[in-house]
Amino acid sequence: MSSIATGIGPTRGRAAPALQLLLSGGGVEIAVEAGTVSLTVTGSPAHDGTYAAATDALAAGPVCLKPPALSVAGGGAAIAGAGLVLTPGLWLYDGTAGTPALARTWRRDGSPIAGAEGTAYTVLESDAGSSIAAEETLAGAGAPVTAASTALALPGAAFSDGFESHADGTVLSDLGDYAILRGSGADILAQGGRAVLSTTSGNRGLVHTGTPEADHFAEIEVALAGSGTTGAGVYVRAADTGNYYQVYFNDSDPFLVKRVAGTLSIIDLLGGAVISDGDILRLEAEGSTLRVAVNGTAVYTGTDTALASGAPGLWLSDTDAPLPCQLDRFTCGAL
């Protein structure tokens, strides 16, 4: 809590000289005139600004000048394991009436979260799709007053398919979770708990049929990287056969590409990264930023504004390779 004990009784209507007080490393200039307390905060970025409160309001209890605010630590996605940070609110109270006690409460969809009372909260898997907010309550120096942050809407749970729940030979595009994006000569099947191509000569791209946010990710876990002219990859913002971002590998070498209005172009060669058995390849689209990671390590971060919406998906290809590529898992979800 950032607070200012004015030391000026709210019933005193006379003008007071400007005062300089320290606040979170910054300064505060306060003046009281005609029943209004006016103040300007400088040097405290979270609270810099000019504020005003009626002295009648201060007589009743603390006044919140700026409510607490939530953000994601590091600026990432509010997914399981991410940290949420509460920036304390800015409060004004009459110091002659005593020092109020501060309490904080975190809420999930409006209900208190047991044990969450500080300025940090770690997102749980069970929080997916919910709304998280935090509030501060000041009790004392008048009646209790509560101020709440704006609620933060968390992405829904990610979709994850390990393929083991599908009977051997199941065509993934026949399931409700997938739709065909592009490709020819082959289907993607579930076989032995893996995703494989139905023939040794063809390719197929599928998209997830869930309604994704514009910002989302797609990820594959590679069972066999294969050898020869075989490969796999993922899509983000795939709108149709002529518009998508894709990261894929062919004979172990990955590329980041985009297709816009049917024209394919290479965005990056990914610094010579190599995909091997067991590797995890991930592509994210967040705002205008594209990110590629291999086994959790970033291999590309850049910007592109060509495509703003679409769906995440997966891709497999084989041209009579001696050892075709196979996948252990496909995962996608909102950021």
PyMOL commands that set and color helices and strands:
alter all, ss='L'
color gray80, all
select helices_A, chain A and resi 55-60+73-75+95-97+125-127+172-174+270-272
alter helices_A, ss='H'
color red, helices_A
select strands_A, chain A and resi 2-5+19-23+26-33+36-42+49-54+63-66+69-72+83-87+90-93+101-108+111-112+120-122+131-139+145-148+152-153+159-161+170-171+178-184+188-191+194-197+201-208+216-224+230-240+243-250+253-260+263-268+280-286+289-294+297-303+311-319+326-334
alter strands_A, ss='S'
color yellow, strands_A
deselect
rebuild
show_as cartoon
